[in-house]
Each structure stands twice: as C-alpha cells, then as structure tokens.
Amino acid sequence: MQNTFIYDGSFQGLLTAVFEIYELKVENVKIVAKHYYEASFFEENHEVITDEEKSSRVWKAVLKHGKPIDARLIYRCFLSEINGIEQNLFHYIKILLSKKQSIAKDYGQADVFRLTEINKKIGREKHRMDAFVRFRKTKDNIYFASISPDFNVLPLLEKHFQKRYADQVWCIYDISRNYGLYYDLNSVKIVHLDLPNNILNTFDEIFQQEEIQYQKLWKNYFESTNIKARANQKLHEQHVPRRYWKYLSEKNLLDW
C-alpha cells in the first residue's frame, strides 16, 4: 500500500515530510502538497505538521553531505511549484544522503537530470523578472511593481533588487500568489496586501500624478523610436514574451 505524506506546501513542510519518512522507515512513499492532494482508497495517509527542528535536521544533512550546488538545486526546483516535484526532490535527497556526496552533476540519475532541466527554466524566469520589473511611484512614496511569474521566483529576486535599489523604499508584489517583498531601506520583509483585482489599471487611485505623466512619456518615446519597417515581431517576442507585456511601461496598452 502506498504511504502518502500530505504537507502544507511550504519548503519547511517538505523537509519535515522527508524527516518523518526516514523516522517511520516506510517504503512506497509519495509526498504531495495539500492543495494538490486527491484521496485514494489504496493508500495510507500521513498528515505532516511542519516542524522547524525536523526540517532543520534534514537541511543540515543536505549541506553536510552535499555541496552548495545541491542545496541550491533543491530549493530552486521547489519554487517551480510543478505538481509532483516533491517526488523528484525526495529521491534526490535520498540518493544524496545515501552516497554522502554531491550528486548535482550525476546526470545519469533521472531525478538529477529532470531537476537540472527545471532549474534552467527557473533561471530564465528569474532573469526575466530582473529585467522586466517596472516600478511605479505610489502616493505613499513607495516604488511598487507587480509581477505574475510562471514560477515562484520572488524569493530569488531579493538580493538583486536590494543591492540595485538600496536607497529606495520598494515593494515587488506577486499578484498571482498574493505576497510580496517590501524593502524599507533597512531590510526586506514578506508582506501580504489586499490589492484590487485591477491593480494595473488603478493609476489615479494609487500612483502619483507625475508617475502617470512619466508612463505616458516613456510609452511615447518607445513608440517614436520603434521603426516599424525593421520590426521583427517573432524575434522580439522571443526576448520579451507577450505574457510580460502588461507589466512593462513601454508595452502598456491602457487607453490614455
């Protein structure tokens, strides 16, 4: 019978599940996030209660037997939120702890190869967010940017933007996952806001009037420098996919 470990969807919850699998010494296991779980008659369920001590022990073991590249791969692939990624991550950790050495380059292992490919996608999405984030100044003098990436890469953006905009108060908010990073000139905090569904269209209510004028000028500049006769739409969309256009000032399709 399959042993299904149901966790809360957090990284610490996943590591807690790994700890309890080892603790109970069960076989034929499956780890699934609560929001993906579908009950079955042919399984024994184990509800995982996230435990900081248990998760910390697993993570310390990963760092002890592996290298930073292993820990980085595990965490970044967890952020992909791909349904079933937990199985790949569990198998990776299991092999790592068994061999007591880094397996990040062991592409002969199916799970290593798959996670490596997923990590490449995470990297591309992270770099696109670094490039495509556009801040708008609110009436509260906060530089605000909304994003909706394919993967949960917001935690990976913190260092880049804290270093690049160290002298500004800013907030980058993932509107599809309803949480954001807020920098107050001293540290970065995770925040949850009650934002309107049409946040991208509520300029008069939230953003400064000078910001609205700036957006107009930037859009006009972009249009004036764009030579239509030389436009290569296919190449352009390869570098700037359409799903990001709604967040770009120069691509904003609002009716001014």
N, C-alpha and C positions, 0 to 999 in steps of 0.2 A: 504494500500500500504506500502511496506517495505521502510524504510529510510536507505539508505546505506551511511556510512561515510567513505570516502576514504582518508587515511593518507599516509605519506611518508615512513613509515616503521620504523621510529625511536621511541624510548621509549617516548620521549617528545611529539612526534606526536600522539601517542596512548592516552596519558593523556589529550592532547588538545581535541581529539575527545570525550573523556568522558565528559570533561567540557562542550563542545558545545551541547551534547545530553541533559544534565541537563538544560543548558541555554535555549534551544529551546523547552524543555518539549515535546519531541516526543516519540512515542511508536513504537513497532515493528522495532527495530533498528538492524543494522548489521555494524560492523566495519571491514574494510578489507584494507590490505596494497596495495599500488598502483600496485606493481608487481604481485599481485595475482588477481587483480580485473578483472571481466568479466561482461560486460554490460548486462542489462536485461530490457525489456520493463515494467516490473511490479515493478518498484522501483523509488524512488526519490533520486537523488544523492546529496551528500553534500561534497564538496571538503574541506578538513581540511588543513588549513595553520598552521603549527607548531608555537605555541606561548608560549614563556618561562613563562610568567606570568600566563597564564591559566593552563599550565601543573604543575607549581609550586603549585598552589592553590589546585589542585586535590591531589597532592602528600602529601602536608601538612595535608589535611583532612584524608588521609590514615594513616599517622603517628599519628595524634591526636586521632582518634577513635580506631585504631588497635594497634598492638604491632610490634616490630621489625621483628618478625617471619612472619607477614602478608606482610610487605613491601618486605622482602627478598624473599618470595614465589612468589609474583607478578613479581618482577624484573627477578628472575632466570628463571621463566617459559616463560617470554617474550623472553629470549635469546634462547629458544628452536627453534624459527622460524617455528614452526609447523603451517601449513595452518589452519586457523580458530581458533587459540589460543586466538585471540582477544576477541571472544565471551565469552570464559570461564573467561578471565581476567576482562571483563566488568561486567559480572554477579557477580563475586567475589567482586569487588569494590562496586557494587550496594548494595549487601547484607551487606557488612561491614559498609557502610555509613548509611544504614537503621537501623541496630542493634546497631550501635555506640559502638561496642566492637569487640575484636578479634574473627575471625571465623576459624582460621587456624587448629583447632582441631575438627571442626564440620564436620566430615566425612560423615554425613548423607546427606549433601549437595552435589549433583552430581558434581558441578564445583569444590568444595573444594577437593573432592576425586580425580578427574582427575588431578588437578594441583599438588596434593601431589605425585601422581604416576609419573608425568612428572619430578617433581623436583628431585626424586630419580635417574632418568636417567641422569639428568643434573649433579648431584653429582658424579655419576660414571664416566662420561666423564671428568669432571674436575679433579678428582683424577688420572685418566689415563694420562691426559696431564701432571700433576705434575710429574708423574713417567717416562713417555716416551719421554719427550722433551730432545733432544740431541743437545748441542751447538757445532758449528764448528767455529774455529777462521778464520776470513777473512783477506785479505791482508791489510785492514784498521784497524786491531786490534780490531774488534768488534766480540763478540761471538754471532753468528747468528743461529737461529733454525727455521725451517719451520714446520708448522702443518696444518692439514686439518680435524678438528674435525667434528663429526656429528652435534653438536650443536654449537652455537656461544658462547663458554665458554671463549674466550680470555680475556674479561674484568675480569673474576673471577680468572685469574692466576696472576694478577699484584702483589698483596701483597705477595704471596708465593715466587715469584722469586726475587722481590725487597729485601726481607729480606734474602733470601738464597744466592744471588749473589750481595750483596751490594757494593762490591769492584771491580766489573767488569762492563764494558760497554757491554750491550747486547741488542739483538733485537729478539723478538719472532714474527714470521710473519704467519698469516693465509692466505695461498696461495689460498684457495678456495673463501675467502671473500675479498681478496685484501686489507688487512690492518694489521697493527701490533702494538706491544708495543715496544718502544725504551727507554732504560734506560741509562742516560748519567752521572751516579754517583750522580746526584742531584735529579732528578725527572723522572717520566715516562710520555712519550708523545705518542699520537696516530700518526702513520705515514702511508703514502701510498707510495709504491715503484713501480717502473717499473721493475719487475723481469722477467727474461727469463722463458719460459714455462718449460724448463728442468732444473730448478734451482738445483734439486737434483743430476744432472749429470755433472754440470759445475764446477768441483773442480779446475782444472788448472786455470780457469779464475778468480775465486772469492776467493778461500780459500788458505791459506798459505801452502807451500810445507811440512812443519813439521806437519801440520794438516792431510795431506794426509797420511803421514807415520804413524801417530798416529792411524788413522782409520784402516789402514792395520793391525797394531799390535793388536788392540782391537778385530778385526774380527778373527784373527788367534788365539788369546787367548780364545775367546769364543768357537771356533770350537775345540780347543785342550782339553778343559775342559768338553766338552759335551760327555757323554758316550752314544753312540747310542743304546747299548743293554738295557739301562734303560730308554730310552726316552718314554715319554707318550705324544704323539702329541695332543691328544684330550684335556688333562688337560692343556697342555702348551698354546693352542690356547684359552682356556677359560680365562686365565690370561693375555695373550698377543695376542689379536685378530689380524688376518692377515692384516687388513687394516692399522695397525700401523707399520708394519714391515719396510716399505720403509723409515721411518724416524729414524730407530734405527741403530746405527753403527754396532752392532753385528749381525744385520739381513740384512745389506745392500747387495744386490745381484749384485752390479756392478762388471763388469769383470775387475779385477785389472790386 
